[in-house]
Structures are given as structure tokens and as C-alpha cells.
Amino acid sequence: MRGSTPCSDERLARYGGNTACVAVEEPGQEPIVLDLGTGLRFYGIDGCGCPSAATPFRGTALVTHLHWDHVQGIPFFAPLLCDGAELDLYAPAQEGESLADVVRGFLSPPYFPVEVDALPGEIRFHDTEPGSFRVGDALVTAAWVPHVGPTLGYRIELGGRSVAYVSDHQQPGVGSTEVDPAVLALCRDVDVLIHDAQFDDAEFAQRSDWGHCTVEYAVEVAAQAGCRTLVLFHHDPSHHDGRVDELLADARRLADARGVPEVVAAHEGLTLALPGATPSTADPGVAARSGAVLGSAPGAPAVADRAARPASSPVAAAR
């Protein structure tokens, strides 16, 4: 949930300092992990029960792009140190080189002492372009997102609920309210939108070409797309807990004015449990939209920001 670089500071303790890693989990389904930042290490320990798990890990990773803060956790994911583990890794197709070769390039000496192919678990690489595909019972849709370098956003529809993940998103300019049509389509009517919210207005004015956006723009995307719950994500490393609180309060005021029902700020260990819904009978490939509720719902899939805090952290309560 932290952008750009992992950081350790007592002033960041409440929201946390690990970089992007979010898990979407549903009973009876293999987990889907969104991005593989440093939070992945803690997901492997707390979420997967490794190294004491009874069965090897099986899961899917949807990686938005290959910047360091989104892939640093790969060699520290304990389940991949176990024989029989399997991870299907989807990430944007790279120009002139396969995804597998690019990842092997930065996970090898002299950048890292262990080559990725030396890990006991198996990683299967999937060069990904915009479009839809199945992961178990989930329908996953990928779309290009404006950023720096090839970057995808993802939409996951499962069990009548929907989550969109747009971790890094270039705002067109200072004060702009224009949203790329592909991004709007990806986020349309989702129950939960996890969205880049790295800068305040003054910071963005100085860094308008860094590939990110303001908290205000995150609310704009949620409002235009008709999202029910907006999760502010990719907090700037310089934003201590008090500053994130202030930005969250600002976002909630804007959301009230724009008709976005709920805004929360991502923190390590946050779990959003969505109640059940009935998939559309007219189009079985697309789940019907339902009202998302922040709080526990037995048997419902959880969207968890997994990092330093253990799985027993309090569930976020509705505002």
C-alpha cells in the first residue's frame, strides 16, 4: 500500500511501510494476489501458513508493472521456497523481450544472489495484453493504464462481486478531471476500487509527470465510474500517519459531494469482506453488481491488503 519504496518510520506505523501487495480470497478458490511488493513476504508467512502449510501453495499473481516497488517481494515469498509450489504470474508484455526473460534478468546476480529458476517452487509467466481471461471461477479483465512504462489495471469478478485495482495512474495534468476511457470501463460499477492516491495537489504540481495522481483525482475516477467503495492506495513515502488521515478526511468530503458512498485508506492488514450476491442469469460470464459492505460477512471473499500486520488485525468498519 506504500508507493515507490518500502520505508520504516514510527510515524508510518499505523498505515505501514510495505509496498504493494493485495490478496483476493474466496473459500474454495486459489488466491489471486495483486502486485508482488514487499508486503508479499508477510502474506507468505501470515496468509499462506508457510512453511508449516499442509499443502504447497497454488495461486495467481496479477502484476500491474515491473517497477521495483511492485516486484521486490518475489524472492522473499516463502511458499516459493517449498517444493511443489506453483505461481502463475501475469504482467504486461514487454517490448522486445519476454516477461520471463525480463524477470530472470533482474532476479539474478549481480542484482540478487539467487536466480529465480533456483527457487524450488515453479513460476509460470504469462505475457499479458488487455482483455479478459479466467482464473478459476473468477473473470479477470486487464486494461492499459496511463503510467510510466507498460502498466495494466485489473478487474476481478467473482461470486457476484467485483474489485478493480489501479495502483499507479498518471493524472493527465494539474486540476484535470479527464479519465482514460479504458480505465473508466475497467472500474465501472465495481464494489471496490483500489486506486493510486499518492499526491496532494501541491505535490502533484511539482511532480506532474511522475506517473501518479492526487487524492482528489482518485475520488474523480470513483465518481465517474460509479464505484461503491474507494480504497486510497500507494501512499507517498513522505506521508506520515497524520497526513494520510488528513488526506482521507479530504477525500471523504469530496466523495460526499460526488456521490461516492465510501472511502477508506489502505493500511497493512486491512481486510474488506464483501457479502454474497447472485450472478446475472442473462450473462453468466459477468457477475452482477451488489452493494459492498465494509465489515465481516461469513463465507464472503476477502480483499486483503496483506503486509506487516497479522491476519487477526481488526476488520475495517463502515463509516
PyMOL commands that set and color helices and strands:
alter all, ss='L'
color gray80, all
select helices_A, chain A and resi 10-12+39-47+68-70+74-76+78-81+99-106+116-118+181-187+201-206+215-225+241-258
alter helices_A, ss='H'
color red, helices_A
select strands_A, chain A and resi 22-25+32-34+58-62+86-92+122-128+131-135+138-144+152-158+161-166+192-196+229-233+262-265+271-273+302-305
alter strands_A, ss='S'
color yellow, strands_A
deselect
rebuild
show_as cartoon
